[in-house]
């Protein structure tokens, strides 16, 4: 049961990481902070960049939460 749960969590983390990679490629940035900076200085359109920024943040938070389950 524990192995199945770990496999599931790893799969979910992988799927989220794929989505985050799409944001990196779309905006040609390496980090969430870089995207935020590009939005602030107007080098990328606010829409849809701001929505993507929020989705990226939510994805990063989800990965952190899922990884914390491994420690428990």
VMD Tcl script that builds the backbone (N, CA, C; Angstrom):
set m [mol new atoms 216]
animate dup $m
set s [atomselect $m all]
$s set {name element resname resid chain x y z} {
  {N N UNK 1 A 0.824 -1.187 0.000}
  {CA C UNK 1 A 0.000 0.000 0.000}
  {C C UNK 1 A 0.874 1.260 0.000}
  {N N UNK 2 A 1.920 1.248 0.832}
  {CA C UNK 2 A 2.805 2.405 0.919}
  {C C UNK 2 A 3.524 2.643 -0.408}
  {N N UNK 3 A 3.957 1.598 -1.065}
  {CA C UNK 3 A 4.631 1.732 -2.355}
  {C C UNK 3 A 3.680 2.299 -3.404}
  {N N UNK 4 A 2.437 1.869 -3.377}
  {CA C UNK 4 A 1.446 2.388 -4.323}
  {C C UNK 4 A 1.213 3.877 -4.105}
  {N N UNK 5 A 1.140 4.270 -2.859}
  {CA C UNK 5 A 0.948 5.686 -2.539}
  {C C UNK 5 A 2.146 6.504 -3.003}
  {N N UNK 6 A 3.331 6.013 -2.748}
  {CA C UNK 6 A 4.542 6.719 -3.195}
  {C C UNK 6 A 4.560 6.846 -4.714}
  {N N UNK 7 A 4.212 5.774 -5.407}
  {CA C UNK 7 A 4.188 5.800 -6.873}
  {C C UNK 7 A 3.177 6.823 -7.369}
  {N N UNK 8 A 2.027 6.862 -6.732}
  {CA C UNK 8 A 0.996 7.827 -7.108}
  {C C UNK 8 A 1.486 9.260 -6.903}
  {N N UNK 9 A 2.088 9.525 -5.739}
  {CA C UNK 9 A 2.585 10.874 -5.441}
  {C C UNK 9 A 3.675 11.287 -6.425}
  {N N UNK 10 A 4.569 10.363 -6.751}
  {CA C UNK 10 A 5.620 10.673 -7.720}
  {C C UNK 10 A 5.041 10.967 -9.095}
  {N N UNK 11 A 4.017 10.226 -9.465}
  {CA C UNK 11 A 3.366 10.462 -10.759}
  {C C UNK 11 A 2.728 11.844 -10.782}
  {N N UNK 12 A 2.039 12.203 -9.724}
  {CA C UNK 12 A 1.402 13.514 -9.641}
  {C C UNK 12 A 2.435 14.636 -9.689}
  {N N UNK 13 A 3.525 14.464 -8.963}
  {CA C UNK 13 A 4.596 15.461 -8.994}
  {C C UNK 13 A 5.136 15.598 -10.412}
  {N N UNK 14 A 5.345 14.474 -11.085}
  {CA C UNK 14 A 5.847 14.503 -12.458}
  {C C UNK 14 A 4.925 15.234 -13.408}
  {N N UNK 15 A 3.631 15.007 -13.273}
  {CA C UNK 15 A 2.663 15.681 -14.140}
  {C C UNK 15 A 2.670 17.187 -13.916}
  {N N UNK 16 A 2.757 17.590 -12.671}
  {CA C UNK 16 A 2.800 19.023 -12.364}
  {C C UNK 16 A 4.092 19.628 -12.893}
  {N N UNK 17 A 5.208 18.918 -12.732}
  {CA C UNK 17 A 6.489 19.435 -13.215}
  {C C UNK 17 A 6.479 19.612 -14.736}
  {N N UNK 18 A 5.797 18.739 -15.451}
  {CA C UNK 18 A 5.673 18.890 -16.901}
  {C C UNK 18 A 4.949 20.189 -17.233}
  {N N UNK 19 A 3.893 20.481 -16.508}
  {CA C UNK 19 A 3.151 21.722 -16.732}
  {C C UNK 19 A 4.019 22.945 -16.418}
  {N N UNK 20 A 4.801 22.871 -15.359}
  {CA C UNK 20 A 5.673 23.990 -15.007}
  {C C UNK 20 A 6.754 24.179 -16.069}
  {N N UNK 21 A 7.217 23.099 -16.646}
  {CA C UNK 21 A 8.190 23.191 -17.734}
  {C C UNK 21 A 7.598 23.929 -18.931}
  {N N UNK 22 A 6.326 23.717 -19.200}
  {CA C UNK 22 A 5.661 24.434 -20.297}
  {C C UNK 22 A 5.681 25.943 -20.065}
  {N N UNK 23 A 5.473 26.356 -18.822}
  {CA C UNK 23 A 5.530 27.789 -18.518}
  {C C UNK 23 A 6.942 28.315 -18.726}
  {N N UNK 24 A 7.938 27.562 -18.281}
  {CA C UNK 24 A 9.331 27.983 -18.474}
  {C C UNK 24 A 9.633 28.176 -19.958}
  {N N UNK 25 A 9.189 27.218 -20.756}
  {CA C UNK 25 A 9.440 27.294 -22.195}
  {C C UNK 25 A 8.641 28.419 -22.850}
  {N N UNK 26 A 7.383 28.567 -22.453}
  {CA C UNK 26 A 6.530 29.597 -23.050}
  {C C UNK 26 A 7.110 30.994 -22.863}
  {N N UNK 27 A 7.651 31.261 -21.675}
  {CA C UNK 27 A 8.149 32.598 -21.372}
  {C C UNK 27 A 9.677 32.691 -21.401}
  {N N UNK 28 A 10.317 31.561 -21.717}
  {CA C UNK 28 A 11.776 31.501 -21.794}
  {C C UNK 28 A 12.419 32.009 -20.500}
  {N N UNK 29 A 11.948 31.457 -19.383}
  {CA C UNK 29 A 12.476 31.801 -18.063}
  {C C UNK 29 A 12.817 30.518 -17.325}
  {N N UNK 30 A 13.611 30.657 -16.277}
  {CA C UNK 30 A 13.983 29.498 -15.477}
  {C C UNK 30 A 13.230 29.421 -14.158}
  {N N UNK 31 A 12.666 30.558 -13.744}
  {CA C UNK 31 A 12.029 30.569 -12.432}
  {C C UNK 31 A 10.747 31.385 -12.437}
  {N N UNK 32 A 9.967 31.139 -11.425}
  {CA C UNK 32 A 8.734 31.880 -11.203}
  {C C UNK 32 A 9.047 33.361 -10.970}
  {N N UNK 33 A 10.124 33.628 -10.240}
  {CA C UNK 33 A 10.521 35.020 -9.992}
  {C C UNK 33 A 10.872 35.749 -11.275}
  {N N UNK 34 A 11.520 35.039 -12.195}
  {CA C UNK 34 A 11.848 35.653 -13.485}
  {C C UNK 34 A 10.584 36.049 -14.238}
  {N N UNK 35 A 9.599 35.165 -14.247}
  {CA C UNK 35 A 8.338 35.478 -14.925}
  {C C UNK 35 A 7.689 36.688 -14.269}
  {N N UNK 36 A 7.674 36.711 -12.960}
  {CA C UNK 36 A 7.087 37.839 -12.235}
  {C C UNK 36 A 7.777 39.143 -12.630}
  {N N UNK 37 A 9.079 39.103 -12.720}
  {CA C UNK 37 A 9.838 40.297 -13.110}
  {C C UNK 37 A 9.458 40.747 -14.526}
  {N N UNK 38 A 9.353 39.799 -15.461}
  {CA C UNK 38 A 8.977 40.154 -16.836}
  {C C UNK 38 A 7.595 40.786 -16.893}
  {N N UNK 39 A 6.691 40.295 -16.066}
  {CA C UNK 39 A 5.343 40.874 -16.007}
  {C C UNK 39 A 5.426 42.304 -15.464}
  {N N UNK 40 A 6.176 42.465 -14.373}
  {CA C UNK 40 A 6.290 43.786 -13.737}
  {C C UNK 40 A 6.856 44.848 -14.666}
  {N N UNK 41 A 7.856 44.481 -15.464}
  {CA C UNK 41 A 8.488 45.489 -16.319}
  {C C UNK 41 A 7.846 45.563 -17.704}
  {N N UNK 42 A 6.822 44.748 -17.931}
  {CA C UNK 42 A 6.053 44.846 -19.155}
  {C C UNK 42 A 6.644 44.154 -20.370}
  {N N UNK 43 A 7.568 43.219 -20.160}
  {CA C UNK 43 A 8.155 42.514 -21.300}
  {C C UNK 43 A 7.300 41.350 -21.799}
  {N N UNK 44 A 6.306 40.977 -20.999}
  {CA C UNK 44 A 5.329 39.976 -21.451}
  {C C UNK 44 A 3.942 40.543 -21.181}
  {N N UNK 45 A 2.975 40.195 -22.010}
  {CA C UNK 45 A 1.616 40.699 -21.783}
  {C C UNK 45 A 1.055 40.198 -20.449}
  {N N UNK 46 A 0.415 41.089 -19.748}
  {CA C UNK 46 A -0.149 40.720 -18.447}
  {C C UNK 46 A -1.128 39.559 -18.573}
  {N N UNK 47 A -1.893 39.578 -19.652}
  {CA C UNK 47 A -2.811 38.461 -19.893}
  {C C UNK 47 A -2.282 37.668 -21.077}
  {N N UNK 48 A -1.994 36.430 -20.981}
  {CA C UNK 48 A -2.307 35.482 -19.917}
  {C C UNK 48 A -1.169 35.244 -18.934}
  {N N UNK 49 A -0.105 36.050 -18.995}
  {CA C UNK 49 A 1.065 35.787 -18.153}
  {C C UNK 49 A 0.715 35.755 -16.665}
  {N N UNK 50 A -0.151 36.656 -16.229}
  {CA C UNK 50 A -0.473 36.688 -14.806}
  {C C UNK 50 A -1.201 35.416 -14.394}
  {N N UNK 51 A -2.106 34.929 -15.214}
  {CA C UNK 51 A -2.812 33.680 -14.911}
  {C C UNK 51 A -1.833 32.509 -14.888}
  {N N UNK 52 A -0.905 32.510 -15.847}
  {CA C UNK 52 A 0.115 31.460 -15.873}
  {C C UNK 52 A 1.007 31.538 -14.638}
  {N N UNK 53 A 1.334 32.750 -14.233}
  {CA C UNK 53 A 2.133 32.943 -13.026}
  {C C UNK 53 A 1.425 32.323 -11.808}
  {N N UNK 54 A 0.136 32.602 -11.683}
  {CA C UNK 54 A -0.620 32.062 -10.550}
  {C C UNK 54 A -0.712 30.539 -10.617}
  {N N UNK 55 A -0.916 30.005 -11.814}
  {CA C UNK 55 A -0.961 28.544 -11.980}
  {C C UNK 55 A 0.395 27.921 -11.633}
  {N N UNK 56 A 1.473 28.574 -12.060}
  {CA C UNK 56 A 2.814 28.094 -11.762}
  {C C UNK 56 A 3.015 28.076 -10.242}
  {N N UNK 57 A 2.622 29.157 -9.582}
  {CA C UNK 57 A 2.755 29.234 -8.123}
  {C C UNK 57 A 1.951 28.125 -7.446}
  {N N UNK 58 A 0.720 27.920 -7.906}
  {CA C UNK 58 A -0.108 26.856 -7.334}
  {C C UNK 58 A 0.526 25.487 -7.561}
  {N N UNK 59 A 1.081 25.280 -8.753}
  {CA C UNK 59 A 1.746 24.015 -9.049}
  {C C UNK 59 A 2.958 23.796 -8.162}
  {N N UNK 60 A 3.759 24.827 -7.987}
  {CA C UNK 60 A 4.939 24.726 -7.126}
  {C C UNK 60 A 4.525 24.427 -5.682}
  {N N UNK 61 A 3.470 25.072 -5.217}
  {CA C UNK 61 A 2.961 24.816 -3.870}
  {C C UNK 61 A 2.473 23.376 -3.743}
  {N N UNK 62 A 1.801 22.885 -4.769}
  {CA C UNK 62 A 1.296 21.513 -4.748}
  {C C UNK 62 A 2.440 20.512 -4.686}
  {N N UNK 63 A 3.484 20.761 -5.455}
  {CA C UNK 63 A 4.644 19.869 -5.426}
  {C C UNK 63 A 5.249 19.844 -4.029}
  {N N UNK 64 A 5.372 21.004 -3.432}
  {CA C UNK 64 A 5.916 21.093 -2.080}
  {C C UNK 64 A 5.064 20.287 -1.091}
  {N N UNK 65 A 3.756 20.412 -1.202}
  {CA C UNK 65 A 2.851 19.675 -0.314}
  {C C UNK 65 A 2.955 18.167 -0.545}
  {N N UNK 66 A 3.007 17.759 -1.810}
  {CA C UNK 66 A 3.120 16.338 -2.116}
  {C C UNK 66 A 4.444 15.768 -1.616}
  {N N UNK 67 A 5.523 16.517 -1.786}
  {CA C UNK 67 A 6.828 16.054 -1.295}
  {C C UNK 67 A 6.845 15.950 0.219}
  {N N UNK 68 A 6.126 16.822 0.901}
  {CA C UNK 68 A 6.085 16.771 2.354}
  {C C UNK 68 A 5.419 15.478 2.842}
  {N N UNK 69 A 4.556 14.911 2.020}
  {CA C UNK 69 A 3.914 13.645 2.392}
  {C C UNK 69 A 4.918 12.502 2.481}
  {N N UNK 70 A 6.012 12.609 1.724}
  {CA C UNK 70 A 7.051 11.594 1.798}
  {C C UNK 70 A 7.756 11.603 3.147}
  {N N UNK 71 A 7.788 12.754 3.779}
  {CA C UNK 71 A 8.496 12.879 5.052}
  {C C UNK 71 A 7.676 12.366 6.222}
  {N N UNK 72 A 6.387 12.236 6.027}
  {CA C UNK 72 A 5.509 11.785 7.123}
  {C C UNK 72 A 5.340 10.300 7.153}
}
mol reanalyze $m
mol bondsrecalc $m
mol representation Tube
mol addrep $m
